[in-house]
Amino acid sequence: NILVYRLGGSTYECSIIRTTGGCLQTIASVDGFENSGDDFTDLIIDIIADEFQK
């Protein structure tokens, strides 16, 4: 099984792909708006700002 994950600025997609005999089959797939790339960027900026202010 292969996990495919794309983290965009405002969305994310995640799929689990199975390879069988050279064929690819999507087992599960999900997408959403929470925990997107912008959220990670904001979190990193907050951590750096907190450390800088110390």
Contacts in CASP RR format, 6 or more apart in sequence:
PFRMAT RR
TARGET T0000
AUTHOR 0000-0000-0000
METHOD contacts of the structure
MODEL  1
NILVYRLGGSTYECSIIRTTGGCLQTIASVDGFENSGDDFTDLIIDIIAD
EFQK
1 16 0 8 1.000
1 17 0 8 1.000
1 18 0 8 1.000
1 19 0 8 1.000
1 27 0 8 1.000
2 16 0 8 1.000
2 17 0 8 1.000
2 18 0 8 1.000
2 19 0 8 1.000
3 14 0 8 1.000
3 15 0 8 1.000
3 16 0 8 1.000
3 17 0 8 1.000
4 13 0 8 1.000
4 14 0 8 1.000
4 15 0 8 1.000
4 16 0 8 1.000
4 17 0 8 1.000
5 12 0 8 1.000
5 13 0 8 1.000
5 14 0 8 1.000
6 12 0 8 1.000
6 13 0 8 1.000
6 14 0 8 1.000
7 36 0 8 1.000
7 37 0 8 1.000
7 40 0 8 1.000
8 36 0 8 1.000
8 37 0 8 1.000
9 36 0 8 1.000
9 37 0 8 1.000
9 38 0 8 1.000
9 41 0 8 1.000
10 33 0 8 1.000
10 36 0 8 1.000
10 37 0 8 1.000
10 38 0 8 1.000
11 31 0 8 1.000
11 32 0 8 1.000
11 33 0 8 1.000
11 36 0 8 1.000
12 31 0 8 1.000
12 32 0 8 1.000
12 35 0 8 1.000
12 36 0 8 1.000
12 37 0 8 1.000
13 29 0 8 1.000
13 30 0 8 1.000
13 31 0 8 1.000
13 32 0 8 1.000
14 29 0 8 1.000
14 30 0 8 1.000
14 31 0 8 1.000
15 26 0 8 1.000
15 27 0 8 1.000
15 28 0 8 1.000
15 29 0 8 1.000
15 30 0 8 1.000
16 26 0 8 1.000
16 27 0 8 1.000
16 28 0 8 1.000
16 29 0 8 1.000
17 24 0 8 1.000
17 25 0 8 1.000
17 26 0 8 1.000
17 27 0 8 1.000
18 24 0 8 1.000
18 25 0 8 1.000
18 26 0 8 1.000
18 27 0 8 1.000
19 25 0 8 1.000
END
